[in-house]
Amino acid sequence: MLTVHLEDLVFHAHHGVYSGESAVGNSFQVSLSVSYDEENIKLNDLQNVINYEDLYNIVKKKMAVPTPLLEEVAESIIRKIRHSYANIKKISITILKLNAPIEGIHGKVGITLTKKFD
């Protein structure tokens, strides 16, 4: 099994359920792991592997769509990646809101969604 990682990507986006979040936006940190079976693949050509630049562009495009819940953003990213690469066995994505609108909080909040495929 081969895993492609994108770690600690930062985006400014307009996700959130509060009116200020959708208007002003927030900074988000995204980490993604995509695993696939490489047994019958020659690993000597970009056409034969999962391209991390393609994965980045999928994440970037989906992060640009204002969405109330991070769970929905994560699900849409996973669906698009799975649609683009049928041989994927597992995808895990973490999306963290860097400046949550919670009084007194110092730190990050977010979700991790993991899907396994047969």
Biopython code that builds the backbone (N, CA, C, O; Angstrom):
import numpy as np
from Bio.PDB.StructureBuilder import StructureBuilder

atoms = [
    (1, "MET", "N", (0.858, -1.179, 0.000)),
    (1, "MET", "CA", (0.000, 0.000, 0.000)),
    (1, "MET", "C", (0.897, 1.233, 0.000)),
    (1, "MET", "O", (1.863, 1.315, 0.759)),
    (2, "LEU", "N", (0.567, 2.173, -0.850)),
    (2, "LEU", "CA", (1.299, 3.434, -0.970)),
    (2, "LEU", "C", (0.384, 4.556, -0.507)),
    (2, "LEU", "O", (-0.799, 4.570, -0.848)),
    (3, "THR", "N", (0.917, 5.498, 0.264)),
    (3, "THR", "CA", (0.125, 6.621, 0.761)),
    (3, "THR", "C", (0.752, 7.928, 0.320)),
    (3, "THR", "O", (1.953, 8.145, 0.479)),
    (4, "VAL", "N", (-0.083, 8.798, -0.238)),
    (4, "VAL", "CA", (0.319, 10.139, -0.628)),
    (4, "VAL", "C", (-0.181, 11.086, 0.460)),
    (4, "VAL", "O", (-1.339, 11.003, 0.870)),
    (5, "HIS", "N", (0.685, 11.988, 0.932)),
    (5, "HIS", "CA", (0.335, 12.916, 2.010)),
    (5, "HIS", "C", (0.413, 14.362, 1.536)),
    (5, "HIS", "O", (1.332, 14.744, 0.812)),
    (6, "LEU", "N", (-0.544, 15.137, 1.946)),
    (6, "LEU", "CA", (-0.486, 16.596, 1.856)),
    (6, "LEU", "C", (-0.709, 17.072, 3.279)),
    (6, "LEU", "O", (-1.760, 16.796, 3.858)),
    (7, "GLU", "N", (0.240, 17.773, 3.850)),
    (7, "GLU", "CA", (0.194, 18.131, 5.267)),
    (7, "GLU", "C", (0.158, 19.641, 5.481)),
    (7, "GLU", "O", (0.902, 20.392, 4.850)),
    (8, "ASP", "N", (-0.707, 20.060, 6.366)),
    (8, "ASP", "CA", (-0.739, 21.437, 6.870)),
    (8, "ASP", "C", (-0.903, 22.493, 5.778)),
    (8, "ASP", "O", (-0.276, 23.552, 5.827)),
    (9, "LEU", "N", (-1.750, 22.197, 4.796)),
    (9, "LEU", "CA", (-2.078, 23.189, 3.771)),
    (9, "LEU", "C", (-2.931, 24.268, 4.418)),
    (9, "LEU", "O", (-3.806, 23.950, 5.223)),
    (10, "VAL", "N", (-2.707, 25.512, 4.095)),
    (10, "VAL", "CA", (-3.482, 26.601, 4.699)),
    (10, "VAL", "C", (-4.269, 27.328, 3.607)),
    (10, "VAL", "O", (-3.731, 27.694, 2.563)),
    (11, "PHE", "N", (-5.559, 27.524, 3.885)),
    (11, "PHE", "CA", (-6.470, 28.213, 2.971)),
    (11, "PHE", "C", (-7.268, 29.251, 3.739)),
    (11, "PHE", "O", (-7.577, 29.064, 4.916)),
    (12, "HIS", "N", (-7.595, 30.330, 3.077)),
    (12, "HIS", "CA", (-8.584, 31.262, 3.615)),
    (12, "HIS", "C", (-9.893, 30.903, 2.933)),
    (12, "HIS", "O", (-9.971, 30.875, 1.705)),
    (13, "ALA", "N", (-10.930, 30.625, 3.735)),
    (13, "ALA", "CA", (-12.205, 30.175, 3.177)),
    (13, "ALA", "C", (-13.356, 30.724, 4.002)),
    (13, "ALA", "O", (-13.154, 31.319, 5.060)),
    (14, "HIS", "N", (-14.561, 30.516, 3.503)),
    (14, "HIS", "CA", (-15.765, 31.081, 4.119)),
    (14, "HIS", "C", (-16.711, 29.977, 4.601)),
    (14, "HIS", "O", (-17.901, 29.991, 4.289)),
    (15, "HIS", "N", (-16.176, 29.033, 5.353)),
    (15, "HIS", "CA", (-16.979, 27.954, 5.924)),
    (15, "HIS", "C", (-17.403, 28.333, 7.337)),
    (15, "HIS", "O", (-16.645, 28.962, 8.075)),
    (16, "GLY", "N", (-18.602, 27.949, 7.700)),
    (16, "GLY", "CA", (-19.065, 28.182, 9.065)),
    (16, "GLY", "C", (-20.550, 28.451, 9.112)),
    (16, "GLY", "O", (-21.161, 28.842, 8.117)),
    (17, "VAL", "N", (-21.114, 28.239, 10.268)),
    (17, "VAL", "CA", (-22.556, 28.411, 10.440)),
    (17, "VAL", "C", (-22.932, 29.810, 10.922)),
    (17, "VAL", "O", (-24.094, 30.205, 10.826)),
    (18, "TYR", "N", (-21.964, 30.560, 11.435)),
    (18, "TYR", "CA", (-22.250, 31.905, 11.930)),
    (18, "TYR", "C", (-22.105, 32.918, 10.796)),
    (18, "TYR", "O", (-21.248, 32.763, 9.927)),
    (19, "SER", "N", (-22.946, 33.956, 10.809)),
    (19, "SER", "CA", (-22.973, 34.920, 9.707)),
    (19, "SER", "C", (-21.618, 35.590, 9.488)),
    (19, "SER", "O", (-21.233, 35.825, 8.342)),
    (20, "GLY", "N", (-20.909, 35.893, 10.527)),
    (20, "GLY", "CA", (-19.605, 36.516, 10.389)),
    (20, "GLY", "C", (-18.597, 35.613, 9.686)),
    (20, "GLY", "O", (-17.730, 36.091, 8.955)),
    (21, "GLU", "N", (-18.714, 34.310, 9.911)),
    (21, "GLU", "CA", (-17.783, 33.369, 9.282)),
    (21, "GLU", "C", (-17.954, 33.351, 7.770)),
    (21, "GLU", "O", (-16.972, 33.327, 7.028)),
    (22, "SER", "N", (-19.183, 33.361, 7.324)),
    (22, "SER", "CA", (-19.406, 33.317, 5.875)),
    (22, "SER", "C", (-19.045, 34.645, 5.215)),
    (22, "SER", "O", (-18.691, 34.673, 4.036)),
    (23, "ALA", "N", (-19.132, 35.735, 5.957)),
    (23, "ALA", "CA", (-18.811, 37.052, 5.390)),
    (23, "ALA", "C", (-17.312, 37.322, 5.402)),
    (23, "ALA", "O", (-16.741, 37.685, 4.374)),
    (24, "VAL", "N", (-16.672, 37.149, 6.550)),
    (24, "VAL", "CA", (-15.261, 37.491, 6.715)),
    (24, "VAL", "C", (-14.342, 36.335, 6.330)),
    (24, "VAL", "O", (-13.267, 36.547, 5.769)),
    (25, "GLY", "N", (-14.765, 35.135, 6.630)),
    (25, "GLY", "CA", (-13.937, 33.968, 6.374)),
    (25, "GLY", "C", (-13.006, 33.661, 7.532)),
    (25, "GLY", "O", (-13.038, 34.323, 8.569)),
    (26, "ASN", "N", (-12.184, 32.653, 7.339)),
    (26, "ASN", "CA", (-11.301, 32.178, 8.388)),
    (26, "ASN", "C", (-10.128, 31.460, 7.730)),
    (26, "ASN", "O", (-10.168, 31.164, 6.536)),
    (27, "SER", "N", (-9.108, 31.187, 8.491)),
    (27, "SER", "CA", (-7.989, 30.385, 8.009)),
    (27, "SER", "C", (-8.229, 28.936, 8.415)),
    (27, "SER", "O", (-8.652, 28.647, 9.534)),
    (28, "PHE", "N", (-7.951, 28.042, 7.489)),
    (28, "PHE", "CA", (-8.138, 26.610, 7.696)),
    (28, "PHE", "C", (-6.857, 25.874, 7.354)),
    (28, "PHE", "O", (-6.133, 26.240, 6.428)),
    (29, "GLN", "N", (-6.597, 24.837, 8.115)),
    (29, "GLN", "CA", (-5.445, 23.972, 7.866)),
    (29, "GLN", "C", (-5.974, 22.602, 7.455)),
    (29, "GLN", "O", (-6.820, 22.026, 8.140)),
    (30, "VAL", "N", (-5.478, 22.087, 6.346)),
    (30, "VAL", "CA", (-5.958, 20.814, 5.815)),
    (30, "VAL", "C", (-4.793, 19.847, 5.677)),
    (30, "VAL", "O", (-3.736, 20.200, 5.154)),
    (31, "SER", "N", (-4.998, 18.618, 6.153)),
    (31, "SER", "CA", (-4.047, 17.523, 5.945)),
    (31, "SER", "C", (-4.809, 16.363, 5.324)),
    (31, "SER", "O", (-5.932, 16.052, 5.722)),
    (32, "LEU", "N", (-4.187, 15.735, 4.352)),
    (32, "LEU", "CA", (-4.848, 14.692, 3.566)),
    (32, "LEU", "C", (-3.898, 13.518, 3.373)),
    (32, "LEU", "O", (-2.716, 13.703, 3.086)),
    (33, "SER", "N", (-4.431, 12.306, 3.534)),
    (33, "SER", "CA", (-3.690, 11.082, 3.233)),
    (33, "SER", "C", (-4.545, 10.233, 2.310)),
    (33, "SER", "O", (-5.720, 9.991, 2.586)),
    (34, "VAL", "N", (-3.954, 9.785, 1.218)),
    (34, "VAL", "CA", (-4.659, 8.966, 0.231)),
    (34, "VAL", "C", (-3.834, 7.707, -0.003)),
    (34, "VAL", "O", (-2.685, 7.784, -0.438)),
    (35, "SER", "N", (-4.425, 6.540, 0.289)),
    (35, "SER", "CA", (-3.713, 5.268, 0.164)),
    (35, "SER", "C", (-4.294, 4.444, -0.976)),
    (35, "SER", "O", (-5.505, 4.408, -1.194)),
    (36, "TYR", "N", (-3.385, 3.780, -1.698)),
    (36, "TYR", "CA", (-3.832, 2.910, -2.783)),
    (36, "TYR", "C", (-2.876, 1.735, -2.941)),
    (36, "TYR", "O", (-1.738, 1.768, -2.473)),
    (37, "ASP", "N", (-3.370, 0.690, -3.615)),
    (37, "ASP", "CA", (-2.597, -0.524, -3.836)),
    (37, "ASP", "C", (-1.713, -0.314, -5.065)),
    (37, "ASP", "O", (-2.210, -0.070, -6.164)),
    (38, "GLU", "N", (-0.425, -0.410, -4.868)),
    (38, "GLU", "CA", (0.533, -0.148, -5.945)),
    (38, "GLU", "C", (1.147, -1.423, -6.521)),
    (38, "GLU", "O", (2.067, -1.345, -7.334)),
    (39, "GLU", "N", (0.655, -2.593, -6.115)),
    (39, "GLU", "CA", (1.271, -3.863, -6.494)),
    (39, "GLU", "C", (1.451, -4.043, -8.003)),
    (39, "GLU", "O", (2.510, -4.490, -8.445)),
    (40, "ASN", "N", (0.459, -3.711, -8.779)),
    (40, "ASN", "CA", (0.515, -3.947, -10.221)),
    (40, "ASN", "C", (0.800, -2.668, -11.013)),
    (40, "ASN", "O", (0.451, -2.566, -12.189)),
    (41, "ILE", "N", (1.427, -1.715, -10.367)),
    (41, "ILE", "CA", (1.687, -0.426, -11.002)),
    (41, "ILE", "C", (3.196, -0.199, -11.088)),
    (41, "ILE", "O", (3.920, -0.419, -10.118)),
    (42, "LYS", "N", (3.656, 0.236, -12.242)),
    (42, "LYS", "CA", (5.048, 0.657, -12.363)),
    (42, "LYS", "C", (5.152, 2.066, -11.789)),
    (42, "LYS", "O", (4.438, 2.975, -12.213)),
    (43, "LEU", "N", (6.024, 2.231, -10.845)),
    (43, "LEU", "CA", (6.153, 3.504, -10.136)),
    (43, "LEU", "C", (7.181, 4.431, -10.781)),
    (43, "LEU", "O", (7.831, 5.219, -10.094)),
    (44, "ASN", "N", (7.322, 4.337, -12.075)),
    (44, "ASN", "CA", (8.325, 5.118, -12.785)),
    (44, "ASN", "C", (7.740, 6.205, -13.679)),
    (44, "ASN", "O", (8.461, 6.828, -14.459)),
    (45, "ASP", "N", (6.426, 6.431, -13.564)),
    (45, "ASP", "CA", (5.775, 7.402, -14.446)),
    (45, "ASP", "C", (4.654, 8.086, -13.679)),
    (45, "ASP", "O", (3.871, 7.426, -12.995)),
    (46, "LEU", "N", (4.577, 9.395, -13.792)),
    (46, "LEU", "CA", (3.547, 10.170, -13.098)),
    (46, "LEU", "C", (2.139, 9.735, -13.496)),
    (46, "LEU", "O", (1.204, 9.862, -12.706)),
    (47, "GLN", "N", (1.986, 9.233, -14.694)),
    (47, "GLN", "CA", (0.673, 8.773, -15.161)),
    (47, "GLN", "C", (0.185, 7.531, -14.409)),
    (47, "GLN", "O", (-1.008, 7.227, -14.423)),
    (48, "ASN", "N", (1.098, 6.818, -13.757)),
    (48, "ASN", "CA", (0.744, 5.572, -13.071)),
    (48, "ASN", "C", (0.477, 5.736, -11.578)),
    (48, "ASN", "O", (0.015, 4.797, -10.929)),
    (49, "VAL", "N", (0.755, 6.896, -11.034)),
    (49, "VAL", "CA", (0.608, 7.110, -9.593)),
    (49, "VAL", "C", (-0.427, 8.198, -9.323)),
    (49, "VAL", "O", (-0.874, 8.887, -10.239)),
    (50, "ILE", "N", (-0.793, 8.337, -8.072)),
    (50, "ILE", "CA", (-1.695, 9.418, -7.681)),
    (50, "ILE", "C", (-0.857, 10.674, -7.493)),
    (50, "ILE", "O", (0.046, 10.719, -6.658)),
    (51, "ASN", "N", (-1.167, 11.670, -8.272)),
    (51, "ASN", "CA", (-0.390, 12.903, -8.337)),
    (51, "ASN", "C", (-0.802, 13.846, -7.210)),
    (51, "ASN", "O", (-1.964, 14.246, -7.137)),
    (52, "TYR", "N", (0.125, 14.202, -6.340)),
    (52, "TYR", "CA", (-0.213, 15.081, -5.212)),
    (52, "TYR", "C", (-0.596, 16.478, -5.673)),
    (52, "TYR", "O", (-1.313, 17.175, -4.955)),
    (53, "GLU", "N", (-0.145, 16.910, -6.838)),
    (53, "GLU", "CA", (-0.570, 18.208, -7.363)),
    (53, "GLU", "C", (-2.055, 18.177, -7.726)),
    (53, "GLU", "O", (-2.778, 19.144, -7.485)),
    (54, "ASP", "N", (-2.508, 17.059, -8.309)),
    (54, "ASP", "CA", (-3.939, 16.902, -8.605)),
    (54, "ASP", "C", (-4.756, 16.914, -7.314)),
    (54, "ASP", "O", (-5.810, 17.546, -7.243)),
    (55, "LEU", "N", (-4.260, 16.210, -6.295)),
    (55, "LEU", "CA", (-4.964, 16.188, -5.005)),
    (55, "LEU", "C", (-5.050, 17.600, -4.425)),
    (55, "LEU", "O", (-6.103, 18.009, -3.935)),
    (56, "TYR", "N", (-3.956, 18.336, -4.480)),
    (56, "TYR", "CA", (-3.949, 19.710, -3.973)),
    (56, "TYR", "C", (-4.994, 20.557, -4.694)),
    (56, "TYR", "O", (-5.721, 21.318, -4.055)),
    (57, "ASN", "N", (-5.074, 20.435, -6.003)),
    (57, "ASN", "CA", (-6.040, 21.228, -6.770)),
    (57, "ASN", "C", (-7.479, 20.867, -6.440)),
    (57, "ASN", "O", (-8.350, 21.737, -6.448)),
    (58, "ILE", "N", (-7.744, 19.590, -6.148)),
    (58, "ILE", "CA", (-9.079, 19.184, -5.719)),
    (58, "ILE", "C", (-9.414, 19.840, -4.383)),
    (58, "ILE", "O", (-10.495, 20.407, -4.218)),
    (59, "VAL", "N", (-8.487, 19.762, -3.433)),
    (59, "VAL", "CA", (-8.706, 20.356, -2.112)),
    (59, "VAL", "C", (-8.911, 21.867, -2.245)),
    (59, "VAL", "O", (-9.843, 22.421, -1.662)),
    (60, "LYS", "N", (-8.054, 22.522, -2.999)),
    (60, "LYS", "CA", (-8.137, 23.973, -3.187)),
    (60, "LYS", "C", (-9.486, 24.387, -3.762)),
    (60, "LYS", "O", (-10.100, 25.344, -3.289)),
    (61, "LYS", "N", (-9.942, 23.675, -4.769)),
    (61, "LYS", "CA", (-11.224, 23.998, -5.409)),
    (61, "LYS", "C", (-12.394, 23.815, -4.439)),
    (61, "LYS", "O", (-13.281, 24.666, -4.372)),
    (62, "LYS", "N", (-12.397, 22.724, -3.698)),
    (62, "LYS", "CA", (-13.489, 22.451, -2.753)),
    (62, "LYS", "C", (-13.456, 23.403, -1.561)),
    (62, "LYS", "O", (-14.506, 23.780, -1.041)),
    (63, "MET", "N", (-12.259, 23.794, -1.124)),
    (63, "MET", "CA", (-12.153, 24.739, -0.007)),
    (63, "MET", "C", (-12.672, 26.122, -0.400)),
    (63, "MET", "O", (-13.042, 26.907, 0.473)),
    (64, "ALA", "N", (-12.705, 26.427, -1.675)),
    (64, "ALA", "CA", (-13.168, 27.736, -2.158)),
    (64, "ALA", "C", (-14.689, 27.855, -2.191)),
    (64, "ALA", "O", (-15.220, 28.947, -2.391)),
    (65, "VAL", "N", (-15.393, 26.741, -1.996)),
    (65, "VAL", "CA", (-16.862, 26.754, -2.021)),
    (65, "VAL", "C", (-17.375, 26.951, -0.598)),
    (65, "VAL", "O", (-17.209, 26.060, 0.235)),
    (66, "PRO", "N", (-17.998, 28.100, -0.292)),
    (66, "PRO", "CA", (-18.518, 28.328, 1.066)),
    (66, "PRO", "C", (-19.521, 27.240, 1.465)),
    (66, "PRO", "O", (-20.480, 26.962, 0.745)),
    (67, "THR", "N", (-19.276, 26.642, 2.615)),
    (67, "THR", "CA", (-20.084, 25.528, 3.097)),
    (67, "THR", "C", (-20.228, 25.672, 4.608)),
    (67, "THR", "O", (-19.242, 25.946, 5.292)),
    (68, "PRO", "N", (-21.434, 25.494, 5.145)),
    (68, "PRO", "CA", (-21.609, 25.686, 6.591)),
    (68, "PRO", "C", (-20.777, 24.740, 7.461)),
    (68, "PRO", "O", (-20.160, 25.182, 8.431)),
    (69, "LEU", "N", (-20.752, 23.448, 7.130)),
    (69, "LEU", "CA", (-20.111, 22.471, 8.007)),
    (69, "LEU", "C", (-18.847, 21.885, 7.389)),
    (69, "LEU", "O", (-18.821, 21.553, 6.204)),
    (70, "LEU", "N", (-17.807, 21.760, 8.195)),
    (70, "LEU", "CA", (-16.555, 21.170, 7.730)),
    (70, "LEU", "C", (-16.742, 19.715, 7.331)),
    (70, "LEU", "O", (-16.038, 19.216, 6.453)),
    (71, "GLU", "N", (-17.680, 19.033, 7.968)),
    (71, "GLU", "CA", (-17.966, 17.641, 7.615)),
    (71, "GLU", "C", (-18.383, 17.528, 6.144)),
    (71, "GLU", "O", (-17.977, 16.601, 5.444)),
    (72, "GLU", "N", (-19.191, 18.475, 5.691)),
    (72, "GLU", "CA", (-19.638, 18.468, 4.295)),
    (72, "GLU", "C", (-18.487, 18.786, 3.342)),
    (72, "GLU", "O", (-18.401, 18.207, 2.260)),
    (73, "VAL", "N", (-17.615, 19.688, 3.731)),
    (73, "VAL", "CA", (-16.436, 20.010, 2.915)),
    (73, "VAL", "C", (-15.562, 18.763, 2.770)),
    (73, "VAL", "O", (-15.148, 18.417, 1.663)),
    (74, "ALA", "N", (-15.284, 18.092, 3.883)),
    (74, "ALA", "CA", (-14.450, 16.886, 3.863)),
    (74, "ALA", "C", (-15.077, 15.802, 2.997)),
    (74, "ALA", "O", (-14.389, 15.162, 2.201)),
    (75, "GLU", "N", (-16.369, 15.598, 3.150)),
    (75, "GLU", "CA", (-17.074, 14.584, 2.355)),
    (75, "GLU", "C", (-16.983, 14.892, 0.866)),
    (75, "GLU", "O", (-16.771, 13.983, 0.064)),
    (76, "SER", "N", (-17.138, 16.156, 0.480)),
    (76, "SER", "CA", (-17.085, 16.514, -0.938)),
    (76, "SER", "C", (-15.678, 16.319, -1.510)),
    (76, "SER", "O", (-15.533, 15.931, -2.669)),
    (77, "ILE", "N", (-14.654, 16.580, -0.720)),
    (77, "ILE", "CA", (-13.274, 16.357, -1.162)),
    (77, "ILE", "C", (-13.025, 14.866, -1.364)),
    (77, "ILE", "O", (-12.443, 14.460, -2.370)),
    (78, "ILE", "N", (-13.464, 14.057, -0.413)),
    (78, "ILE", "CA", (-13.288, 12.605, -0.532)),
    (78, "ILE", "C", (-14.026, 12.074, -1.753)),
    (78, "ILE", "O", (-13.472, 11.269, -2.501)),
    (79, "ARG", "N", (-15.267, 12.509, -1.969)),
    (79, "ARG", "CA", (-16.034, 12.040, -3.138)),
    (79, "ARG", "C", (-15.319, 12.372, -4.441)),
    (79, "ARG", "O", (-15.233, 11.530, -5.335)),
    (80, "LYS", "N", (-14.805, 13.595, -4.553)),
    (80, "LYS", "CA", (-14.136, 14.018, -5.782)),
    (80, "LYS", "C", (-12.847, 13.224, -6.009)),
    (80, "LYS", "O", (-12.565, 12.819, -7.137)),
    (81, "ILE", "N", (-12.073, 13.001, -4.962)),
    (81, "ILE", "CA", (-10.839, 12.227, -5.101)),
    (81, "ILE", "C", (-11.164, 10.794, -5.510)),
    (81, "ILE", "O", (-10.534, 10.247, -6.415)),
    (82, "ARG", "N", (-12.134, 10.193, -4.854)),
    (82, "ARG", "CA", (-12.528, 8.809, -5.171)),
    (82, "ARG", "C", (-13.034, 8.711, -6.606)),
    (82, "ARG", "O", (-12.760, 7.728, -7.294)),
    (83, "HIS", "N", (-13.763, 9.711, -7.055)),
    (83, "HIS", "CA", (-14.258, 9.729, -8.437)),
    (83, "HIS", "C", (-13.089, 9.848, -9.426)),
    (83, "HIS", "O", (-13.141, 9.276, -10.515)),
    (84, "SER", "N", (-12.058, 10.573, -9.058)),
    (84, "SER", "CA", (-10.899, 10.791, -9.934)),
    (84, "SER", "C", (-9.949, 9.597, -9.967)),
    (84, "SER", "O", (-9.278, 9.366, -10.973)),
    (85, "TYR", "N", (-9.888, 8.841, -8.877)),
    (85, "TYR", "CA", (-8.958, 7.717, -8.756)),
    (85, "TYR", "C", (-9.702, 6.511, -8.193)),
    (85, "TYR", "O", (-9.915, 6.417, -6.984)),
    (86, "ALA", "N", (-10.090, 5.602, -9.056)),
    (86, "ALA", "CA", (-10.911, 4.454, -8.654)),
    (86, "ALA", "C", (-10.152, 3.432, -7.806)),
    (86, "ALA", "O", (-10.780, 2.648, -7.093)),
    (87, "ASN", "N", (-8.818, 3.422, -7.866)),
    (87, "ASN", "CA", (-8.045, 2.397, -7.158)),
    (87, "ASN", "C", (-7.713, 2.755, -5.710)),
    (87, "ASN", "O", (-6.930, 2.056, -5.068)),
    (88, "ILE", "N", (-8.287, 3.815, -5.199)),
    (88, "ILE", "CA", (-8.009, 4.248, -3.827)),
    (88, "ILE", "C", (-8.623, 3.281, -2.820)),
    (88, "ILE", "O", (-9.755, 2.826, -2.984)),
    (89, "LYS", "N", (-7.860, 2.979, -1.785)),
    (89, "LYS", "CA", (-8.309, 2.093, -0.711)),
    (89, "LYS", "C", (-8.729, 2.849, 0.541)),
    (89, "LYS", "O", (-9.600, 2.387, 1.279)),
    (90, "LYS", "N", (-8.112, 4.021, 0.792)),
    (90, "LYS", "CA", (-8.417, 4.761, 2.021)),
    (90, "LYS", "C", (-8.075, 6.228, 1.824)),
    (90, "LYS", "O", (-7.048, 6.570, 1.238)),
    (91, "ILE", "N", (-8.957, 7.091, 2.326)),
    (91, "ILE", "CA", (-8.714, 8.536, 2.330)),
    (91, "ILE", "C", (-9.010, 9.045, 3.729)),
    (91, "ILE", "O", (-10.033, 8.706, 4.324)),
    (92, "SER", "N", (-8.106, 9.862, 4.247)),
    (92, "SER", "CA", (-8.326, 10.512, 5.533)),
    (92, "SER", "C", (-8.006, 11.991, 5.372)),
    (92, "SER", "O", (-6.946, 12.363, 4.869)),
    (93, "ILE", "N", (-8.944, 12.826, 5.809)),
    (93, "ILE", "CA", (-8.747, 14.269, 5.701)),
    (93, "ILE", "C", (-9.065, 14.925, 7.039)),
    (93, "ILE", "O", (-10.063, 14.604, 7.685)),
    (94, "THR", "N", (-8.206, 15.843, 7.438)),
    (94, "THR", "CA", (-8.420, 16.649, 8.635)),
    (94, "THR", "C", (-8.520, 18.102, 8.209)),
    (94, "THR", "O", (-7.661, 18.613, 7.491)),
    (95, "ILE", "N", (-9.579, 18.762, 8.661)),
    (95, "ILE", "CA", (-9.754, 20.192, 8.398)),
    (95, "ILE", "C", (-9.866, 20.891, 9.742)),
    (95, "ILE", "O", (-10.751, 20.587, 10.543)),
    (96, "LEU", "N", (-8.957, 21.834, 9.980)),
    (96, "LEU", "CA", (-8.931, 22.575, 11.237)),
    (96, "LEU", "C", (-9.221, 24.048, 10.983)),
    (96, "LEU", "O", (-8.679, 24.648, 10.055)),
    (97, "LYS", "N", (-10.071, 24.614, 11.808)),
    (97, "LYS", "CA", (-10.343, 26.051, 11.781)),
    (97, "LYS", "C", (-9.346, 26.698, 12.727)),
    (97, "LYS", "O", (-9.304, 26.367, 13.912)),
    (98, "LEU", "N", (-8.544, 27.617, 12.211)),
    (98, "LEU", "CA", (-7.447, 28.163, 13.002)),
    (98, "LEU", "C", (-7.879, 29.262, 13.964)),
    (98, "LEU", "O", (-7.208, 29.498, 14.969)),
    (99, "ASN", "N", (-8.981, 29.935, 13.675)),
    (99, "ASN", "CA", (-9.457, 31.020, 14.538)),
    (99, "ASN", "C", (-10.951, 30.852, 14.794)),
    (99, "ASN", "O", (-11.765, 31.634, 14.301)),
    (100, "ALA", "N", (-11.296, 29.853, 15.548)),
    (100, "ALA", "CA", (-12.703, 29.561, 15.808)),
    (100, "ALA", "C", (-13.370, 30.695, 16.574)),
    (100, "ALA", "O", (-12.767, 31.265, 17.484)),
    (101, "PRO", "N", (-14.615, 31.031, 16.214)),
    (101, "PRO", "CA", (-15.318, 32.115, 16.901)),
    (101, "PRO", "C", (-15.927, 31.653, 18.223)),
    (101, "PRO", "O", (-17.138, 31.744, 18.429)),
    (102, "ILE", "N", (-15.074, 31.159, 19.109)),
    (102, "ILE", "CA", (-15.493, 30.678, 20.421)),
    (102, "ILE", "C", (-14.765, 31.528, 21.450)),
    (102, "ILE", "O", (-13.535, 31.560, 21.486)),
    (103, "GLU", "N", (-15.521, 32.202, 22.270)),
    (103, "GLU", "CA", (-14.922, 33.109, 23.244)),
    (103, "GLU", "C", (-13.936, 32.378, 24.146)),
    (103, "GLU", "O", (-14.257, 31.344, 24.733)),
    (104, "GLY", "N", (-12.736, 32.929, 24.245)),
    (104, "GLY", "CA", (-11.723, 32.409, 25.149)),
    (104, "GLY", "C", (-10.912, 31.236, 24.619)),
    (104, "GLY", "O", (-10.007, 30.768, 25.309)),
    (105, "ILE", "N", (-11.200, 30.751, 23.434)),
    (105, "ILE", "CA", (-10.469, 29.587, 22.926)),
    (105, "ILE", "C", (-9.130, 30.018, 22.336)),
    (105, "ILE", "O", (-9.032, 31.024, 21.634)),
    (106, "HIS", "N", (-8.121, 29.243, 22.635)),
    (106, "HIS", "CA", (-6.789, 29.436, 22.072)),
    (106, "HIS", "C", (-6.369, 28.092, 21.500)),
    (106, "HIS", "O", (-6.036, 27.173, 22.247)),
    (107, "GLY", "N", (-6.384, 27.979, 20.216)),
    (107, "GLY", "CA", (-6.041, 26.713, 19.579)),
    (107, "GLY", "C", (-6.894, 26.506, 18.342)),
    (107, "GLY", "O", (-7.544, 27.431, 17.854)),
    (108, "LYS", "N", (-6.881, 25.296, 17.850)),
    (108, "LYS", "CA", (-7.573, 24.940, 16.623)),
    (108, "LYS", "C", (-8.747, 24.022, 16.954)),
    (108, "LYS", "O", (-8.721, 23.293, 17.946)),
    (109, "VAL", "N", (-9.769, 24.070, 16.114)),
    (109, "VAL", "CA", (-10.880, 23.132, 16.211)),
    (109, "VAL", "C", (-11.103, 22.551, 14.822)),
    (109, "VAL", "O", (-10.771, 23.189, 13.823)),
    (110, "GLY", "N", (-11.655, 21.361, 14.753)),
    (110, "GLY", "CA", (-11.902, 20.793, 13.435)),
    (110, "GLY", "C", (-12.359, 19.369, 13.484)),
    (110, "GLY", "O", (-12.785, 18.857, 14.520)),
    (111, "ILE", "N", (-12.258, 18.725, 12.311)),
    (111, "ILE", "CA", (-12.761, 17.358, 12.147)),
    (111, "ILE", "C", (-11.754, 16.536, 11.348)),
    (111, "ILE", "O", (-10.917, 17.069, 10.619)),
    (112, "THR", "N", (-11.868, 15.218, 11.512)),
    (112, "THR", "CA", (-11.171, 14.270, 10.656)),
    (112, "THR", "C", (-12.202, 13.277, 10.137)),
    (112, "THR", "O", (-12.990, 12.728, 10.907)),
    (113, "LEU", "N", (-12.190, 13.052, 8.832)),
    (113, "LEU", "CA", (-13.081, 12.073, 8.214)),
    (113, "LEU", "C", (-12.221, 11.077, 7.467)),
    (113, "LEU", "O", (-11.367, 11.452, 6.665)),
    (114, "THR", "N", (-12.457, 9.784, 7.742)),
    (114, "THR", "CA", (-11.721, 8.713, 7.096)),
    (114, "THR", "C", (-12.708, 7.770, 6.426)),
    (114, "THR", "O", (-13.703, 7.364, 7.026)),
    (115, "LYS", "N", (-12.420, 7.427, 5.172)),
    (115, "LYS", "CA", (-13.259, 6.482, 4.417)),
    (115, "LYS", "C", (-12.355, 5.389, 3.873)),
    (115, "LYS", "O", (-11.259, 5.662, 3.385)),
    (116, "LYS", "N", (-12.827, 4.133, 3.963)),
    (116, "LYS", "CA", (-12.125, 2.983, 3.400)),
    (116, "LYS", "C", (-12.969, 2.418, 2.266)),
    (116, "LYS", "O", (-14.198, 2.411, 2.333)),
    (117, "PHE", "N", (-12.291, 1.943, 1.226)),
    (117, "PHE", "CA", (-12.972, 1.418, 0.043)),
    (117, "PHE", "C", (-12.424, 0.021, -0.275)),
    (117, "PHE", "O", (-11.242, -0.260, -0.076)),
    (118, "ASP", "N", (-13.305, -0.835, -0.768)),
    (118, "ASP", "CA", (-12.887, -2.202, -1.157)),
    (118, "ASP", "C", (-12.339, -2.238, -2.552)),
    (118, "ASP", "O", (-11.944, -3.300, -3.034)),
]
sb = StructureBuilder()
sb.init_structure("model")
sb.init_model(0)
sb.init_chain("A")
sb.init_seg("    ")
for serial, (resi, resn, name, xyz) in enumerate(atoms, 1):
    if name == "N":
        sb.init_residue(resn, " ", resi, " ")
    sb.init_atom(name, np.array(xyz, "f"), 0.0, 1.0, " ", f" {name:<3s}", serial, name[0])
structure = sb.get_structure()
